[in-house]
Amino acid sequence: MLSTHGADIVTLGRGAVANGDWPNQVATCEGWLIDFDGRILSPLADLQSDDRTVARLKALRNLRDDLDLEIEAGEPIDA
């Protein structure tokens, strides 16, 4: 996205900010790059909506780990 100038701005959520190793995880395909999920903004953008989304993503990661799936970097995660 950045190398093709496909974005004017990139934002990081608190999970990335809280994890100082996140850039390295993404670079080595250990971290997940996910498409923006607009559901965190509805019905309004609050911490509870974000917490629900984070919980859903953790459940997906656990399922991936339980099934020993390999996800390519940048591949979208479908709920």
Buried (B, 14 or more C-beta within 10 A) or exposed (E): EEEEEEEEEEEEBEBBEEEEEBEEEBEEBEBBBBEEEEEBEEEEEEEEBBEEBBEBBEEBEEEBEEEEEEBEEEEEBEE
